[in-house]
């Protein structure tokens, strides 16, 4: 489904597209929701994970062997870290060197601040970002570690009460394999 449709169904305050996926909307890499493992396809290049449960968030480095802990009930996989220990992680894959629409998540050094960012692209209004530009922007927002999620035409951010707040490059929201949804306590 689309990011906005899932966000409304889940009653979340914020949602973005998450994992890269294959035809048939099969997420690439480890994917879990509410503690249930989804059907997913393994890809050795996709071993960075964003894990979440009960207000605890981790971005798992692909250089570290991953073992799922019991508290990890929601997991999405992604192509690469773009920021590690506050520094840009050089990426060799061509799609990361090109300017494109991007979706990313970042964590501050103390892990108390979660940054969710989308960048429009492929239009006269916005050319998008390279991975290096994405990392610099995330660091500027306070990220110490950051992960590039699926982007391109899938890039969409929904905010409750406002709808989709970016301009998807296809001119409409794509259906995606999964979404990252966030809940904020009412103040």
ChimeraX commands (.cxc) that place a marker at each C-alpha (Angstrom):
marker #1 position 0.00,0.00,0.00 radius 0.5
marker #1 position 1.05,3.62,-0.08 radius 0.5
marker #1 position 2.76,5.34,2.84 radius 0.5
marker #1 position -0.28,7.53,3.53 radius 0.5
marker #1 position -2.75,4.60,3.37 radius 0.5
marker #1 position -0.70,2.57,5.82 radius 0.5
marker #1 position -0.14,5.55,8.14 radius 0.5
marker #1 position -3.89,6.14,8.32 radius 0.5
marker #1 position -4.57,2.44,8.90 radius 0.5
marker #1 position -1.95,2.34,11.68 radius 0.5
marker #1 position -3.08,5.69,13.17 radius 0.5
marker #1 position 0.52,6.91,13.18 radius 0.5
marker #1 position 1.64,10.52,13.36 radius 0.5
marker #1 position 4.49,10.14,10.84 radius 0.5
marker #1 position 5.29,7.53,8.19 radius 0.5
marker #1 position 7.87,7.10,5.43 radius 0.5
marker #1 position 8.68,4.40,2.91 radius 0.5
marker #1 position 11.20,1.88,4.21 radius 0.5
marker #1 position 12.91,-1.17,2.64 radius 0.5
marker #1 position 13.97,-1.68,-0.95 radius 0.5
marker #1 position 11.78,-4.32,-2.55 radius 0.5
marker #1 position 11.40,-6.79,-5.41 radius 0.5
marker #1 position 8.43,-7.16,-7.79 radius 0.5
marker #1 position 5.45,-8.44,-5.87 radius 0.5
marker #1 position 6.36,-6.05,-3.03 radius 0.5
marker #1 position 8.77,-8.47,-1.38 radius 0.5
marker #1 position 11.07,-6.53,0.97 radius 0.5
marker #1 position 14.78,-7.08,0.44 radius 0.5
marker #1 position 16.56,-8.00,3.66 radius 0.5
marker #1 position 15.29,-8.79,7.13 radius 0.5
marker #1 position 11.85,-7.33,7.80 radius 0.5
marker #1 position 9.70,-7.66,10.92 radius 0.5
marker #1 position 6.54,-5.97,12.12 radius 0.5
marker #1 position 4.99,-6.38,15.57 radius 0.5
marker #1 position 7.41,-9.24,16.25 radius 0.5
marker #1 position 6.39,-11.20,13.15 radius 0.5
marker #1 position 8.97,-12.04,10.48 radius 0.5
marker #1 position 7.81,-11.13,6.99 radius 0.5
marker #1 position 8.66,-13.04,3.86 radius 0.5
marker #1 position 11.77,-11.28,2.62 radius 0.5
marker #1 position 14.65,-11.85,0.27 radius 0.5
marker #1 position 18.23,-11.90,1.49 radius 0.5
marker #1 position 20.85,-9.75,-0.19 radius 0.5
marker #1 position 24.36,-9.51,1.19 radius 0.5
marker #1 position 24.54,-5.81,0.28 radius 0.5
marker #1 position 21.53,-5.06,2.47 radius 0.5
marker #1 position 22.69,-5.76,5.96 radius 0.5
marker #1 position 22.17,-2.43,7.65 radius 0.5
marker #1 position 19.03,-2.52,9.77 radius 0.5
marker #1 position 16.78,-0.03,11.51 radius 0.5
marker #1 position 15.24,-1.66,14.55 radius 0.5
marker #1 position 12.60,-0.29,16.85 radius 0.5
marker #1 position 10.50,-1.33,19.81 radius 0.5
marker #1 position 8.98,0.39,22.81 radius 0.5
marker #1 position 10.73,3.74,22.25 radius 0.5
marker #1 position 14.13,2.13,21.73 radius 0.5
marker #1 position 15.78,2.56,18.35 radius 0.5
marker #1 position 19.03,1.23,16.91 radius 0.5
marker #1 position 20.73,1.53,13.56 radius 0.5
marker #1 position 22.78,-1.62,13.12 radius 0.5
marker #1 position 26.06,-1.26,11.23 radius 0.5
marker #1 position 26.48,-3.72,8.35 radius 0.5
marker #1 position 30.05,-4.37,9.58 radius 0.5
marker #1 position 28.71,-5.87,12.81 radius 0.5
marker #1 position 27.26,-9.42,12.81 radius 0.5
marker #1 position 23.54,-9.03,13.41 radius 0.5
marker #1 position 21.69,-11.12,15.95 radius 0.5
marker #1 position 18.15,-10.11,16.67 radius 0.5
marker #1 position 17.58,-9.39,20.35 radius 0.5
marker #1 position 14.25,-10.22,21.96 radius 0.5
marker #1 position 13.29,-6.52,22.24 radius 0.5
marker #1 position 13.57,-5.99,18.47 radius 0.5
marker #1 position 9.99,-6.31,17.23 radius 0.5
marker #1 position 10.14,-4.02,14.18 radius 0.5
marker #1 position 12.98,-4.18,11.65 radius 0.5
marker #1 position 13.57,-2.80,8.17 radius 0.5
marker #1 position 16.69,-3.33,6.07 radius 0.5
marker #1 position 18.41,-0.83,3.85 radius 0.5
marker #1 position 21.21,-0.43,1.37 radius 0.5
marker #1 position 23.81,1.37,3.35 radius 0.5
marker #1 position 24.90,3.53,6.21 radius 0.5
marker #1 position 25.64,7.04,5.00 radius 0.5
marker #1 position 26.88,8.34,8.35 radius 0.5
marker #1 position 28.89,6.42,10.97 radius 0.5
marker #1 position 30.40,7.98,14.09 radius 0.5
marker #1 position 29.56,11.40,12.66 radius 0.5
marker #1 position 31.49,10.83,9.41 radius 0.5
marker #1 position 30.33,10.16,5.85 radius 0.5
marker #1 position 30.57,6.52,4.81 radius 0.5
marker #1 position 31.87,6.51,1.24 radius 0.5
marker #1 position 29.55,4.62,-1.05 radius 0.5
marker #1 position 30.58,2.99,-4.32 radius 0.5
marker #1 position 27.18,1.96,-5.71 radius 0.5
marker #1 position 26.26,4.18,-8.65 radius 0.5
marker #1 position 22.74,4.99,-7.45 radius 0.5
marker #1 position 24.21,6.50,-4.26 radius 0.5
marker #1 position 26.56,8.77,-6.20 radius 0.5
marker #1 position 23.73,10.29,-8.26 radius 0.5
marker #1 position 21.36,13.01,-7.10 radius 0.5
marker #1 position 17.98,11.41,-6.45 radius 0.5
marker #1 position 14.99,11.56,-4.10 radius 0.5
marker #1 position 16.06,10.14,-0.73 radius 0.5
marker #1 position 14.51,8.74,2.43 radius 0.5
marker #1 position 16.76,8.39,5.47 radius 0.5
marker #1 position 16.77,7.92,9.23 radius 0.5
marker #1 position 19.44,9.09,11.62 radius 0.5
marker #1 position 20.19,8.85,15.34 radius 0.5
marker #1 position 22.03,11.33,17.50 radius 0.5
marker #1 position 25.14,10.19,19.34 radius 0.5
marker #1 position 23.22,9.78,22.61 radius 0.5
marker #1 position 20.40,7.98,20.72 radius 0.5
marker #1 position 17.81,10.35,22.16 radius 0.5
marker #1 position 17.03,12.13,18.87 radius 0.5
marker #1 position 15.61,10.30,15.85 radius 0.5
marker #1 position 15.80,12.19,12.56 radius 0.5
marker #1 position 13.55,11.18,9.68 radius 0.5
marker #1 position 14.31,12.94,6.40 radius 0.5
marker #1 position 12.93,12.88,2.89 radius 0.5
marker #1 position 14.37,14.80,-0.03 radius 0.5
marker #1 position 12.48,15.37,-3.25 radius 0.5
marker #1 position 14.22,15.06,-6.61 radius 0.5
marker #1 position 13.99,14.42,-10.33 radius 0.5
marker #1 position 12.03,17.63,-10.89 radius 0.5
marker #1 position 12.57,21.26,-11.80 radius 0.5
marker #1 position 11.92,22.15,-8.15 radius 0.5
marker #1 position 14.45,19.71,-6.62 radius 0.5
marker #1 position 17.33,17.69,-8.03 radius 0.5
marker #1 position 17.65,15.42,-5.01 radius 0.5
marker #1 position 20.86,14.55,-3.15 radius 0.5
marker #1 position 23.85,12.26,-3.46 radius 0.5
marker #1 position 24.66,10.01,-0.50 radius 0.5
marker #1 position 27.41,12.43,0.55 radius 0.5
marker #1 position 25.01,15.39,0.49 radius 0.5
marker #1 position 22.44,13.30,2.37 radius 0.5
marker #1 position 25.01,12.46,5.07 radius 0.5
marker #1 position 26.03,16.11,5.42 radius 0.5
marker #1 position 22.38,17.19,5.79 radius 0.5
marker #1 position 21.69,14.50,8.39 radius 0.5
marker #1 position 24.81,15.42,10.37 radius 0.5
marker #1 position 23.69,19.05,10.25 radius 0.5
marker #1 position 20.39,17.96,11.81 radius 0.5
marker #1 position 22.23,16.19,14.64 radius 0.5
marker #1 position 22.67,12.64,13.36 radius 0.5
marker #1 position 25.71,10.62,14.43 radius 0.5
marker #1 position 24.65,7.48,12.56 radius 0.5
marker #1 position 22.32,7.47,9.55 radius 0.5
marker #1 position 20.83,4.96,7.15 radius 0.5
marker #1 position 19.64,5.47,3.58 radius 0.5
marker #1 position 16.28,3.75,3.04 radius 0.5
marker #1 position 14.58,3.07,-0.30 radius 0.5
marker #1 position 14.24,6.34,-2.19 radius 0.5
marker #1 position 13.61,7.41,-5.75 radius 0.5
marker #1 position 9.97,7.28,-6.76 radius 0.5
marker #1 position 9.10,5.55,-3.47 radius 0.5
marker #1 position 10.14,8.58,-1.39 radius 0.5
marker #1 position 7.11,9.78,0.59 radius 0.5
marker #1 position 6.52,11.27,4.03 radius 0.5
marker #1 position 3.10,11.42,5.63 radius 0.5
marker #1 position 2.34,13.60,8.65 radius 0.5
marker #1 position -0.99,13.19,10.42 radius 0.5
marker #1 position -3.23,16.19,9.81 radius 0.5
marker #1 position -1.16,17.35,6.84 radius 0.5
marker #1 position -1.03,14.34,4.51 radius 0.5
marker #1 position 1.93,13.65,2.23 radius 0.5
marker #1 position 4.28,16.60,2.80 radius 0.5
marker #1 position 6.74,16.03,-0.02 radius 0.5
marker #1 position 6.32,15.81,-3.80 radius 0.5
marker #1 position 6.90,12.20,-4.95 radius 0.5
marker #1 position 8.91,12.19,-8.17 radius 0.5
marker #1 position 6.34,10.10,-10.07 radius 0.5
marker #1 position 3.72,12.78,-9.42 radius 0.5
marker #1 position 1.83,10.39,-7.14 radius 0.5
marker #1 position 2.56,8.06,-4.22 radius 0.5
marker #1 position 3.85,4.62,-5.14 radius 0.5
marker #1 position 2.81,1.45,-3.39 radius 0.5
marker #1 position 5.75,0.23,-1.31 radius 0.5
marker #1 position 6.57,-3.07,0.37 radius 0.5
marker #1 position 6.68,-1.65,3.88 radius 0.5
marker #1 position 6.61,1.58,5.78 radius 0.5
marker #1 position 8.30,2.98,8.85 radius 0.5
marker #1 position 5.61,4.46,11.12 radius 0.5
marker #1 position 6.22,6.62,14.17 radius 0.5
marker #1 position 4.02,7.51,17.09 radius 0.5
marker #1 position 4.50,10.65,19.13 radius 0.5
marker #1 position 2.90,11.12,22.53 radius 0.5
marker #1 position 0.42,13.97,22.71 radius 0.5
marker #1 position 1.90,16.88,24.65 radius 0.5
marker link #1:1,2 radius 0.2
marker link #1:2,3 radius 0.2
marker link #1:3,4 radius 0.2
marker link #1:4,5 radius 0.2
marker link #1:5,6 radius 0.2
marker link #1:6,7 radius 0.2
marker link #1:7,8 radius 0.2
marker link #1:8,9 radius 0.2
marker link #1:9,10 radius 0.2
marker link #1:10,11 radius 0.2
marker link #1:11,12 radius 0.2
marker link #1:12,13 radius 0.2
marker link #1:13,14 radius 0.2
marker link #1:14,15 radius 0.2
marker link #1:15,16 radius 0.2
marker link #1:16,17 radius 0.2
marker link #1:17,18 radius 0.2
marker link #1:18,19 radius 0.2
marker link #1:19,20 radius 0.2
marker link #1:20,21 radius 0.2
marker link #1:21,22 radius 0.2
marker link #1:22,23 radius 0.2
marker link #1:23,24 radius 0.2
marker link #1:24,25 radius 0.2
marker link #1:25,26 radius 0.2
marker link #1:26,27 radius 0.2
marker link #1:27,28 radius 0.2
marker link #1:28,29 radius 0.2
marker link #1:29,30 radius 0.2
marker link #1:30,31 radius 0.2
marker link #1:31,32 radius 0.2
marker link #1:32,33 radius 0.2
marker link #1:33,34 radius 0.2
marker link #1:34,35 radius 0.2
marker link #1:35,36 radius 0.2
marker link #1:36,37 radius 0.2
marker link #1:37,38 radius 0.2
marker link #1:38,39 radius 0.2
marker link #1:39,40 radius 0.2
marker link #1:40,41 radius 0.2
marker link #1:41,42 radius 0.2
marker link #1:42,43 radius 0.2
marker link #1:43,44 radius 0.2
marker link #1:44,45 radius 0.2
marker link #1:45,46 radius 0.2
marker link #1:46,47 radius 0.2
marker link #1:47,48 radius 0.2
marker link #1:48,49 radius 0.2
marker link #1:49,50 radius 0.2
marker link #1:50,51 radius 0.2
marker link #1:51,52 radius 0.2
marker link #1:52,53 radius 0.2
marker link #1:53,54 radius 0.2
marker link #1:54,55 radius 0.2
marker link #1:55,56 radius 0.2
marker link #1:56,57 radius 0.2
marker link #1:57,58 radius 0.2
marker link #1:58,59 radius 0.2
marker link #1:59,60 radius 0.2
marker link #1:60,61 radius 0.2
marker link #1:61,62 radius 0.2
marker link #1:62,63 radius 0.2
marker link #1:63,64 radius 0.2
marker link #1:64,65 radius 0.2
marker link #1:65,66 radius 0.2
marker link #1:66,67 radius 0.2
marker link #1:67,68 radius 0.2
marker link #1:68,69 radius 0.2
marker link #1:69,70 radius 0.2
marker link #1:70,71 radius 0.2
marker link #1:71,72 radius 0.2
marker link #1:72,73 radius 0.2
marker link #1:73,74 radius 0.2
marker link #1:74,75 radius 0.2
marker link #1:75,76 radius 0.2
marker link #1:76,77 radius 0.2
marker link #1:77,78 radius 0.2
marker link #1:78,79 radius 0.2
marker link #1:79,80 radius 0.2
marker link #1:80,81 radius 0.2
marker link #1:81,82 radius 0.2
marker link #1:82,83 radius 0.2
marker link #1:83,84 radius 0.2
marker link #1:84,85 radius 0.2
marker link #1:85,86 radius 0.2
marker link #1:86,87 radius 0.2
marker link #1:87,88 radius 0.2
marker link #1:88,89 radius 0.2
marker link #1:89,90 radius 0.2
marker link #1:90,91 radius 0.2
marker link #1:91,92 radius 0.2
marker link #1:92,93 radius 0.2
marker link #1:93,94 radius 0.2
marker link #1:94,95 radius 0.2
marker link #1:95,96 radius 0.2
marker link #1:96,97 radius 0.2
marker link #1:97,98 radius 0.2
marker link #1:98,99 radius 0.2
marker link #1:99,100 radius 0.2
marker link #1:100,101 radius 0.2
marker link #1:101,102 radius 0.2
marker link #1:102,103 radius 0.2
marker link #1:103,104 radius 0.2
marker link #1:104,105 radius 0.2
marker link #1:105,106 radius 0.2
marker link #1:106,107 radius 0.2
marker link #1:107,108 radius 0.2
marker link #1:108,109 radius 0.2
marker link #1:109,110 radius 0.2
marker link #1:110,111 radius 0.2
marker link #1:111,112 radius 0.2
marker link #1:112,113 radius 0.2
marker link #1:113,114 radius 0.2
marker link #1:114,115 radius 0.2
marker link #1:115,116 radius 0.2
marker link #1:116,117 radius 0.2
marker link #1:117,118 radius 0.2
marker link #1:118,119 radius 0.2
marker link #1:119,120 radius 0.2
marker link #1:120,121 radius 0.2
marker link #1:121,122 radius 0.2
marker link #1:122,123 radius 0.2
marker link #1:123,124 radius 0.2
marker link #1:124,125 radius 0.2
marker link #1:125,126 radius 0.2
marker link #1:126,127 radius 0.2
marker link #1:127,128 radius 0.2
marker link #1:128,129 radius 0.2
marker link #1:129,130 radius 0.2
marker link #1:130,131 radius 0.2
marker link #1:131,132 radius 0.2
marker link #1:132,133 radius 0.2
marker link #1:133,134 radius 0.2
marker link #1:134,135 radius 0.2
marker link #1:135,136 radius 0.2
marker link #1:136,137 radius 0.2
marker link #1:137,138 radius 0.2
marker link #1:138,139 radius 0.2
marker link #1:139,140 radius 0.2
marker link #1:140,141 radius 0.2
marker link #1:141,142 radius 0.2
marker link #1:142,143 radius 0.2
marker link #1:143,144 radius 0.2
marker link #1:144,145 radius 0.2
marker link #1:145,146 radius 0.2
marker link #1:146,147 radius 0.2
marker link #1:147,148 radius 0.2
marker link #1:148,149 radius 0.2
marker link #1:149,150 radius 0.2
marker link #1:150,151 radius 0.2
marker link #1:151,152 radius 0.2
marker link #1:152,153 radius 0.2
marker link #1:153,154 radius 0.2
marker link #1:154,155 radius 0.2
marker link #1:155,156 radius 0.2
marker link #1:156,157 radius 0.2
marker link #1:157,158 radius 0.2
marker link #1:158,159 radius 0.2
marker link #1:159,160 radius 0.2
marker link #1:160,161 radius 0.2
marker link #1:161,162 radius 0.2
marker link #1:162,163 radius 0.2
marker link #1:163,164 radius 0.2
marker link #1:164,165 radius 0.2
marker link #1:165,166 radius 0.2
marker link #1:166,167 radius 0.2
marker link #1:167,168 radius 0.2
marker link #1:168,169 radius 0.2
marker link #1:169,170 radius 0.2
marker link #1:170,171 radius 0.2
marker link #1:171,172 radius 0.2
marker link #1:172,173 radius 0.2
marker link #1:173,174 radius 0.2
marker link #1:174,175 radius 0.2
marker link #1:175,176 radius 0.2
marker link #1:176,177 radius 0.2
marker link #1:177,178 radius 0.2
marker link #1:178,179 radius 0.2
marker link #1:179,180 radius 0.2
marker link #1:180,181 radius 0.2
marker link #1:181,182 radius 0.2
marker link #1:182,183 radius 0.2
marker link #1:183,184 radius 0.2
marker link #1:184,185 radius 0.2
marker link #1:185,186 radius 0.2
marker link #1:186,187 radius 0.2
view
